[in-house]
């Protein structure tokens, strides 16, 4: 299984470079084949987040094999489990994000399995479109969940993995541990979404 990740730091800062070094050590311990790439700074943290689907599309085209994405600030605690390639196009662990009424599913995107299929590329292109065109001040995670909701009833095979694949509080079965800061940022993001839609309704009334 080929693992990919990227990071980007603002000029004069090496916060994510430090996370990348730690993840690289984890991967060297548990995984044979991987690539962590440093991307040019895109001006804001959100813009960097929105580069994820484009990066994954390029990685898939380059490798021509299934890939696994890991957020650069996550920790890999065990070898990455293999899952049946005939069972999914996109697979994501069960998550803990809240139901806002706008998003009704709960998935993590710090760890993603992406099959080398046309359907997986369809999903990534739709995810990329939403990241590139939305006015919402939110990360790729929100747009991923929207994409999943829109495409879940199509022929794209979307597989939900157990929460133990990726969670904040590790247990014996945990594969990837989330950073606490990422979990807190989701609460801020949900508040932004609700505020954005509230303002939109006020303007339309």
N, C-alpha and C positions, 0 to 999 in steps of 0.2 A: 504494500500500500504506500503510495507516494504522498507525503505530507507537505503542504505549502503554507506559508504565512508571509506577511509583510509588515513593515512598520515605517513610520515617518516622524521625524522630530523637527520642531521649529528651529531656526538658526540659533546656535549657541546653547542648545539644550540636547541632552542625551538620555532623556527619561526612557523612551521606548527602546533605545539601543541597549539599555541595561536589561530590560525585559527580554529582548531578543537573545542576549547572551545566556540568560537563564534557561529560556525555552530550548535553545540549541543544546545545552548540556543535558536537559531532559531527553531530547530526541536522540542524542548520541548514546544515551543509556538504554533507551527502550525501542528505538526505531532505526532501521537501516538507511532508508532513502528519504531525504527531505530537502527542502530549500526555503530559506528565510531571506527575503529580499528587502533591501532598503529602497524606498521610493522617495522621489523629490517631495519636499513639503508643498502642500496644496493651498496654503494660506490659513486654513482653519482645521480644527480637529474633525468637525462634521464632514468637511470636504474629503478628508482622508478616509473616514468611515465609508463614504459613498463610493470610493474607488474599489471596494471589495468585489462586487459582482463582475466588473470589467477585468479585474486581476484574475479571478477564478476562470472566466471564459478563456483568457489568454493561456493560463496554465493548462487547462483541459485540452486546448488545441495543440499546445506544444507537447504534452506528455502522451496524448492518445491512450490514456488508461484512467481508471478511476482514481480520484484524488480525495484526500481528507484535508479540510481547512482547520487550523487552530488559530485562535486569536493570539497575538504575540505576547499578551500579558497574562495568558493562562499558564497553568502548570500541568505537565503530563506526568501522571503518577505511575502508570502501568503501560505495558505494550498496548497499542491500539487494536481492539478486537476486529477480526474480519467478519463481514456480514455477506450474505449471499448476494452476488451482483445481479442475479435475476429477480431480486425482490424489491428493488428500488431504483429510482432515478435520482432523487434527492432524499437524504435521510438526516433527521435532526433529533437531538435528545429532547425529551419532555422537559418543560421549563417551569418556572414559578412566577412569570409575569402575570399581572392582574388583568381580569376581564374589565375593559372600560366601556363595553357596549359597542365600541368601534372595532375592537379586536377581541375575538372570543376564543382564540387558541393560545396555548402556552408552550413555547418552544425556545430552546437555546440556539444561538447562532455562533457561539464561541468555538463550537465543534460541528463541522458539517461533513457528511459523506456525499460526494458528488460523482455519479457514475458517468462513464464516457458514452453517453447516449444523446440522440437528437432531442429527446424530451428534457433531459437535464439542461441542455443548452437553451431550449425554449424558456425554461424556468429562469435561468440566469439572465437572459435577455430582458424578460419582463421585469425582473428585480432591478436590473440596471436602468431600465426606462423610468421606473418609479423613483429611483435615487436621483436620476439626472433631471427630472422634470417637476418634482414636487416642491411646493412652497413651504411645506411643514418643516419646522426647525428640529428635525429628529434624525436619528442615526439610521444606518442600514438595517438594524434589527427590526424596527417598526415596518419598514418597507418590505422586508423579508416576510413578516407575518401577513401583511396585506396580500402579497403575491401568493402565499400558501393558501389563504382563504379563497382567492379568486380561482386558483387552478386546482384546488383539491378535488373537484368533481369532474375533471377532465381525464384523459388517458395517461397523464403524467403520474408515475408511481411515487407517491409521497409517503415516506415511512417514518413513523415516530419511534424513537429509540428510548429505552428506559432512562429515567432520570439519573441513574448511577453513572451513565456515560459522561455526564458533565453537570457539575453542581458546585455550590459554594462551600457547603459543609461536607468534607470528604468522609466516606466510610470505607470499609474494606474493599468494596467492589468499584469504587470511583476510579474512572480513567482520567478525566480532566477536571481540575479544580479551577473555579472561577475566582477572579479577584473581587474582593468586597466592594471596591470602588465602582466596578462595573455594575454590580447589583444595585447600588445606590443611585447610579446615573439613570437607571430605568425609571425610578420613581419620579425623577426630575423630568424625564422625557414624557412620561404619561401626563404629567401636569401640563407640559407645554402643548400636547395634543389637545387636551380638553380646553385649554385657554384659547388655542387657535380656532377651534370649532365654535366656541362660545362667541368670540369676536366676529366670526363669519356670520353667525346667525343674527347678531345684533346689527351688522351692516345691512343684511338683507331685509330686516324688519322695518 
